[in-house]
Amino acid sequence: MARGHTGVADLRGPGLLNRALKLKKALADQARAHGFDCIGVTAPEAIPQAAKHLRAFLDAGAHGDMDWLARSPERRTDPRGLWPEVRSVIMLGVNYGPDENPLAILKQRTHGAISVYAQGDDYHDVIKKRLKALARWLVAATQCEVKVFVDTAAVMEKPLAQAAGLGWQGKHTNLVSREFGSWLFLGAIFTTLELPPDVADGDHCGSCQACLDICPTAAFTAPYKLDARRCISYLTIENKGPIPHEFRKAIGNRIYGCDDCLAVCPWNKFAQQGREAKLAARDALRAPDLAELARLDEAAFRTRFAKSPVKRTGRDRFVRNVLIAIGNSQDDRLAVEAERLLADTSPLVRGAAVWALSQLIGRREFAPLAANLLDKETDEGVRSEWEAALAGCAARA
């Protein structure tokens, strides 16, 4: 979307501020007409503290397998490192507030909990189309240059959103809005226009630390500091290998992401239900049956999660998560699903199936299966799962 800079030049004539404010008002009107719920503007140099925080996060190894975070961090901490010509950053939000309590599903042990943001269509696709449409309007109106981003490039959306007045990063490191609570998807438009910036939002967490206290895996090392390696969202989505044993019980029935720290925030009392139908929860993803999910092959997985963020994990990682939930279900009727997956083609799935089964049946039933399958197993990781399960399998009647 590259154009000349005549629009920028025009804004620098007499009455610059008045015309800039008028353009900004028109931009906000267009943003809402395109389905955005909030908009703010900040300068590209507005988040100088981001570099220090990111470096500390990376140096601690808290990003885990997310190697993309460690690549060219200087491009991530200053928008000008990504695009030197940027003069203003327009931050936009879309509310995806749920229509029910996201924590209620955690009591339904034979059903899976999918994070609110992933129960509808993929927000990347929905929001990017809107960003491009709004950017086209801005280019047509001013002849500026623009670039659009929605969680797909080296852009620190949350610090920029705070700088633009959309909310603040709470103690759980996520953005909190006084108007929409925890439930905002963010997108950004970088532009060569110099627009009047909005006032940055301040921190309104006070002494509250409900988000820290509720975390099942103690992923917060301190207020405002997250160790992603302990976070259930990371473990069930980004983590490519087996779920570490120390976190399996804590995961419960969460099969894709975790909303605990978001849902418990007191500012959600002001939250509103999202108005975008494409982002609303599909009935099939509100509380899916674990037994049904465990039977998904590659084709069925892709069909079920078409246009969903869940599809990005791939079938094997997703079924791994389902098996952890099955192991935590306390329902031995699900043992048959775990036993069937002991023969899956994926070592990741087989290893999770071993653990799940060991949680649902007693040593008397489990030991013969181990004796039959352990010697045939060629994957060392799966063999380790068998050995650990045999050592720790509790006797059951």
C-alpha positions as CSV (number, residue, x, y, z in Angstrom):
1,M,0.0,0.0,0.0
2,A,2.8,2.4,-0.9
3,R,1.8,5.9,-2.1
4,G,3.3,9.3,-2.2
5,H,3.4,11.6,0.8
6,T,1.2,14.4,-0.5
7,G,-1.3,13.8,2.3
8,V,1.5,14.3,4.9
9,A,2.6,17.4,3.2
10,D,-0.9,18.8,3.1
11,L,-1.3,18.2,6.9
12,R,1.8,20.3,7.5
13,G,0.3,23.5,6.0
14,P,-1.7,26.2,7.9
15,G,-4.1,24.7,10.5
16,L,-2.1,21.6,10.8
17,L,-3.4,20.5,14.2
18,N,-7.0,21.2,13.3
19,R,-6.8,19.2,10.1
20,A,-5.0,16.4,11.9
21,L,-7.6,16.2,14.6
22,K,-10.3,16.2,12.0
23,L,-8.7,13.4,10.1
24,K,-8.2,11.4,13.4
25,K,-11.9,11.8,14.2
26,A,-12.8,10.6,10.7
27,L,-10.5,7.7,11.1
28,A,-12.1,6.7,14.4
29,D,-15.5,6.9,12.8
30,Q,-14.3,4.6,10.0
31,A,-12.8,2.2,12.4
32,R,-16.1,1.7,14.2
33,A,-17.9,1.4,10.9
34,H,-15.5,-1.4,10.0
35,G,-16.3,-3.3,13.2
36,F,-13.5,-2.1,15.6
37,D,-14.6,-1.4,19.2
38,C,-11.8,0.9,20.2
39,I,-9.0,2.9,18.6
40,G,-6.0,4.8,19.8
41,V,-2.8,6.4,18.3
42,T,0.7,6.4,19.6
43,A,4.2,7.4,18.5
44,P,6.6,4.6,17.4
45,E,9.0,5.7,20.1
46,A,6.5,5.4,22.8
47,I,7.6,2.1,24.4
48,P,11.3,2.6,25.3
49,Q,10.9,0.3,28.3
50,A,9.8,-2.7,26.1
51,A,13.4,-3.5,25.1
52,K,14.5,-4.0,28.7
53,H,11.5,-6.2,29.6
54,L,11.9,-8.3,26.5
55,R,15.6,-8.8,27.0
56,A,15.0,-10.0,30.7
57,F,12.3,-12.4,29.5
58,L,14.6,-13.8,26.8
59,D,17.7,-14.0,29.0
60,A,15.7,-16.0,31.5
61,G,14.7,-18.5,28.8
62,A,11.1,-17.8,29.7
63,H,10.0,-17.9,26.1
64,G,10.6,-21.7,25.9
65,D,10.4,-23.0,22.3
66,M,9.1,-19.7,20.9
67,D,12.3,-19.0,19.1
68,W,10.6,-16.4,16.9
69,L,10.5,-14.1,19.9
70,A,14.3,-14.2,20.2
71,R,14.9,-13.4,16.5
72,S,15.9,-9.8,15.9
73,P,14.5,-8.4,19.2
74,E,15.5,-4.9,18.2
75,R,12.9,-5.0,15.5
76,R,10.2,-6.0,18.0
77,T,10.9,-3.4,20.7
78,D,10.7,-0.4,18.4
79,P,8.3,-0.1,15.4
80,R,11.0,1.9,13.5
81,G,13.2,-1.2,13.6
82,L,10.5,-3.0,11.6
83,W,9.7,-0.1,9.3
84,P,11.9,3.0,9.5
85,E,9.3,5.2,7.8
86,V,6.6,4.8,10.4
87,R,5.5,8.1,12.1
88,S,2.4,6.9,13.9
89,V,1.0,3.6,15.1
90,I,-2.8,3.2,15.1
91,M,-3.9,0.5,17.5
92,L,-7.3,-1.1,17.2
93,G,-9.3,-3.5,19.3
94,V,-12.1,-5.9,18.7
95,N,-14.1,-7.1,21.7
96,Y,-14.6,-10.9,21.9
97,G,-16.3,-11.0,25.3
98,P,-17.8,-14.4,26.1
99,D,-21.5,-15.0,26.7
100,E,-20.8,-17.4,29.6
101,N,-18.3,-17.9,32.4
102,P,-15.2,-19.4,30.9
103,L,-14.3,-21.1,34.2
104,A,-17.5,-23.2,34.4
105,I,-16.3,-25.8,31.8
106,L,-13.5,-26.7,34.2
107,K,-16.0,-28.7,36.3
108,Q,-17.1,-30.8,33.4
109,R,-14.2,-33.3,33.5
110,T,-15.3,-35.5,30.5
111,H,-15.4,-32.4,28.3
112,G,-12.6,-30.2,27.0
113,A,-12.0,-26.6,27.8
114,I,-11.0,-24.5,24.7
115,S,-9.9,-20.9,25.3
116,V,-12.6,-18.3,24.5
117,Y,-10.6,-16.7,21.8
118,A,-10.3,-20.0,19.8
119,Q,-14.0,-21.0,20.0
120,G,-14.9,-19.0,16.9
121,D,-13.3,-18.2,13.6
122,D,-9.6,-17.4,13.5
123,Y,-9.2,-13.8,14.7
124,H,-6.2,-13.3,12.4
125,D,-8.3,-13.7,9.3
126,V,-11.3,-11.7,10.6
127,I,-9.3,-8.7,11.9
128,K,-6.8,-8.6,9.1
129,K,-9.5,-8.1,6.5
130,R,-10.9,-5.2,8.6
131,L,-7.4,-3.7,9.0
132,K,-6.8,-3.7,5.3
133,A,-10.1,-2.2,4.5
134,L,-9.5,0.6,7.1
135,A,-6.0,1.1,5.8
136,R,-7.3,1.5,2.2
137,W,-9.6,4.2,3.4
138,L,-6.7,6.0,5.1
139,V,-4.5,5.8,2.0
140,A,-7.3,7.1,-0.3
141,A,-8.0,10.0,2.1
142,T,-4.3,11.1,2.6
143,Q,-2.1,9.4,0.1
144,C,0.1,8.1,3.0
145,E,1.9,4.8,3.2
146,V,0.7,2.1,5.6
147,K,1.4,-1.4,6.8
148,V,-1.0,-3.6,8.8
149,F,-0.3,-6.2,11.5
150,V,-2.3,-8.6,13.6
151,D,-0.2,-10.8,15.7
152,T,1.8,-11.9,12.7
153,A,5.1,-9.9,12.8
154,A,7.6,-8.4,15.3
155,V,5.1,-6.0,16.8
156,M,4.6,-5.6,20.6
157,E,0.9,-5.0,20.4
158,K,0.1,-4.9,24.2
159,P,2.7,-2.2,25.1
160,L,1.7,-0.2,22.1
161,A,-2.0,-0.6,22.9
162,Q,-1.3,0.8,26.4
163,A,0.6,3.7,25.0
164,A,-2.3,4.4,22.7
165,G,-4.8,4.5,25.6
166,L,-6.6,1.2,24.9
167,G,-5.9,-0.3,28.3
168,W,-3.0,-1.4,30.4
169,Q,-0.9,-4.6,30.8
170,G,-2.1,-6.2,34.0
171,K,-0.1,-8.3,36.4
172,H,-0.8,-11.3,34.2
173,T,0.9,-9.3,31.3
174,N,-2.2,-9.3,29.2
175,L,-4.1,-6.1,28.2
176,V,-7.0,-5.0,30.5
177,S,-9.6,-2.5,29.3
178,R,-11.8,-0.5,31.7
179,E,-14.6,-0.9,29.0
180,F,-14.0,-4.4,27.8
181,G,-12.2,-6.2,30.6
182,S,-9.8,-8.9,29.4
183,W,-11.4,-9.6,26.0
184,L,-9.8,-7.6,23.2
185,F,-8.2,-8.7,20.0
186,L,-5.5,-6.2,18.9
187,G,-4.4,-5.1,15.5
188,A,-2.1,-2.3,14.3
189,I,-1.7,0.0,11.3
190,F,1.7,1.7,10.9
191,T,1.5,4.9,8.8
192,T,3.7,7.6,7.6
193,L,1.2,10.2,8.8
194,E,2.0,12.1,11.9
195,L,-1.2,11.9,13.9
196,P,-1.8,13.4,17.3
197,P,-1.1,10.7,19.9
198,D,-3.6,9.7,22.6
199,V,-2.7,9.7,26.3
200,A,-1.3,6.4,27.5
201,D,-3.4,4.5,30.0
202,G,-2.1,4.0,33.5
203,D,-2.0,0.8,35.6
204,H,-5.3,0.2,37.4
205,C,-4.5,-3.2,39.0
206,G,-3.9,-1.7,42.5
207,S,-3.2,-4.3,45.1
208,C,-5.3,-7.0,43.4
209,Q,-3.4,-10.2,42.3
210,A,-6.4,-12.5,41.5
211,C,-4.8,-13.4,38.2
212,L,-1.6,-14.5,39.9
213,D,-3.3,-16.5,42.6
214,I,-5.6,-18.5,40.2
215,C,-2.8,-19.7,37.9
216,P,-2.9,-23.5,38.1
217,T,0.8,-23.9,37.3
218,A,2.3,-20.9,39.1
219,A,3.4,-19.4,35.8
220,F,3.9,-15.9,37.2
221,T,7.3,-15.5,38.9
222,A,6.2,-12.1,40.1
223,P,3.6,-9.5,39.2
224,Y,4.0,-8.6,35.5
225,K,6.4,-11.5,34.9
226,L,5.4,-14.6,33.1
227,D,7.4,-17.8,32.6
228,A,5.8,-19.1,29.4
229,R,7.3,-22.5,30.0
230,R,4.9,-23.0,32.9
231,C,1.8,-21.4,31.2
232,I,-0.9,-23.8,30.1
233,S,-1.5,-21.7,26.9
234,Y,2.1,-22.3,26.0
235,L,2.1,-25.9,27.0
236,T,-1.0,-26.8,25.0
237,I,-0.3,-24.7,22.0
238,E,3.3,-23.7,21.4
239,N,5.0,-26.7,23.1
240,K,5.8,-29.3,20.4
241,G,6.9,-32.1,22.7
242,P,5.3,-34.1,25.6
243,I,3.6,-32.1,28.3
244,P,6.1,-32.1,31.3
245,H,4.9,-34.4,34.0
246,E,4.9,-31.8,36.7
247,F,2.1,-29.8,34.9
248,R,-0.2,-32.6,33.7
249,K,-2.5,-32.8,36.7
250,A,-2.7,-29.0,36.9
251,I,-3.9,-28.8,33.2
252,G,-7.1,-30.5,34.1
253,N,-9.4,-30.6,31.1
254,R,-7.9,-27.6,29.3
255,I,-7.2,-28.8,25.8
256,Y,-6.3,-25.6,24.0
257,G,-5.2,-22.6,26.0
258,C,-6.3,-21.3,29.4
259,D,-8.5,-18.4,30.4
260,D,-8.1,-18.5,34.2
261,C,-6.1,-15.4,34.7
262,L,-8.2,-13.4,32.2
263,A,-11.6,-14.6,33.5
264,V,-10.9,-13.9,37.1
265,C,-10.0,-10.2,36.6
266,P,-12.4,-7.9,38.5
267,W,-12.4,-5.5,35.6
268,N,-14.5,-8.0,33.7
269,K,-17.6,-6.6,35.6
270,F,-17.6,-3.9,32.9
271,A,-17.0,-6.4,30.0
272,Q,-19.6,-6.8,27.2
273,Q,-20.4,-9.7,25.0
274,G,-18.7,-9.5,21.7
275,R,-20.8,-8.4,18.7
276,E,-18.9,-10.1,15.9
277,A,-20.7,-13.3,14.9
278,K,-17.6,-14.8,13.3
279,L,-15.8,-14.6,16.6
280,A,-18.6,-16.0,18.7
281,A,-18.3,-19.5,20.1
282,R,-19.4,-22.3,17.9
283,D,-21.6,-24.7,19.8
284,A,-19.3,-27.6,18.8
285,L,-16.4,-25.9,20.6
286,R,-18.0,-24.8,23.8
287,A,-17.6,-28.0,25.7
288,P,-16.6,-30.8,23.3
289,D,-16.8,-34.4,24.4
290,L,-13.3,-35.8,25.1
291,A,-14.1,-39.3,23.8
292,E,-15.2,-37.8,20.5
293,L,-12.1,-35.6,20.2
294,A,-9.8,-38.6,20.9
295,R,-11.2,-40.4,17.8
296,L,-10.1,-37.6,15.4
297,D,-7.8,-38.6,12.6
298,E,-6.0,-36.0,10.5
299,A,-8.8,-35.4,8.1
300,A,-11.5,-35.2,10.8
301,F,-9.4,-32.8,12.8
302,R,-8.9,-30.5,9.9
303,T,-12.6,-30.6,9.1
304,R,-13.7,-30.0,12.6
305,F,-11.4,-27.1,13.2
306,A,-11.6,-25.4,9.7
307,K,-11.1,-21.6,10.1
308,S,-10.3,-22.1,13.8
309,P,-7.1,-21.1,15.5
310,V,-7.0,-24.7,17.0
311,K,-6.0,-26.1,13.6
312,R,-2.5,-24.5,14.0
313,T,-1.5,-27.0,16.6
314,G,-2.0,-30.0,14.3
315,R,-3.9,-33.1,15.1
316,D,-1.1,-34.9,17.0
317,R,-0.5,-32.0,19.5
318,F,-4.2,-31.5,20.0
319,V,-4.9,-35.2,20.6
320,R,-1.9,-35.2,23.1
321,N,-3.8,-32.4,25.0
322,V,-7.1,-34.4,24.8
323,L,-5.3,-37.4,26.3
324,I,-4.0,-35.4,29.2
325,A,-7.5,-34.3,29.9
326,I,-8.7,-37.9,29.7
327,G,-6.1,-38.9,32.2
328,N,-7.4,-36.2,34.5
329,S,-11.1,-37.0,34.0
330,Q,-11.4,-39.6,36.8
331,D,-13.8,-41.4,34.5
332,D,-12.5,-44.9,33.7
333,R,-15.0,-45.2,30.9
334,L,-12.5,-43.1,28.9
335,A,-9.8,-45.7,29.4
336,V,-10.8,-47.4,26.2
337,E,-10.0,-44.2,24.2
338,A,-6.5,-44.0,25.7
339,E,-5.9,-47.7,25.2
340,R,-6.8,-47.5,21.5
341,L,-4.3,-44.7,21.0
342,L,-1.4,-46.7,22.4
343,A,-1.1,-47.9,18.8
344,D,-1.3,-44.4,17.2
345,T,1.3,-43.6,14.5
346,S,2.4,-40.5,16.4
347,P,4.9,-41.1,19.3
348,L,3.6,-37.9,20.8
349,V,0.1,-39.4,21.0
350,R,1.3,-42.8,22.1
351,G,3.3,-41.3,25.0
352,A,0.3,-39.2,26.2
353,A,-1.9,-42.3,25.9
354,V,0.3,-44.3,28.2
355,W,0.1,-41.6,30.9
356,A,-3.7,-41.2,30.4
357,L,-4.3,-44.9,30.7
358,S,-2.1,-45.2,33.8
359,Q,-4.3,-42.6,35.5
360,L,-7.5,-44.5,34.8
361,I,-6.7,-48.2,35.4
362,G,-4.9,-50.0,38.2
363,R,-1.5,-51.7,38.1
364,R,-3.1,-55.2,37.7
365,E,-4.6,-54.1,34.3
366,F,-1.8,-51.8,33.3
367,A,1.2,-54.1,33.8
368,P,0.2,-56.7,31.2
369,L,-0.2,-54.0,28.6
370,A,3.2,-52.6,29.4
371,A,4.7,-56.1,29.2
372,N,3.2,-56.6,25.8
373,L,3.9,-53.2,24.2
374,L,7.0,-51.8,25.9
375,D,9.4,-54.2,24.2
376,K,7.8,-53.4,20.8
377,E,8.1,-49.7,21.2
378,T,10.9,-48.1,19.1
379,D,10.6,-44.5,20.3
380,E,12.7,-43.7,23.4
381,G,10.3,-41.0,24.6
382,V,7.4,-43.4,24.6
383,R,9.5,-46.1,26.3
384,S,10.3,-43.6,29.0
385,E,6.5,-42.9,29.4
386,W,5.9,-46.6,29.9
387,E,8.7,-47.0,32.5
388,A,7.5,-43.9,34.4
389,A,3.9,-45.0,34.4
390,L,4.9,-48.5,35.6
391,A,6.8,-46.9,38.4
392,G,4.1,-44.5,39.5
393,C,0.9,-46.4,38.6
394,A,-1.3,-46.4,41.7
395,A,-3.2,-49.5,42.5
396,R,-6.9,-49.4,41.6
397,A,-9.6,-51.8,42.3
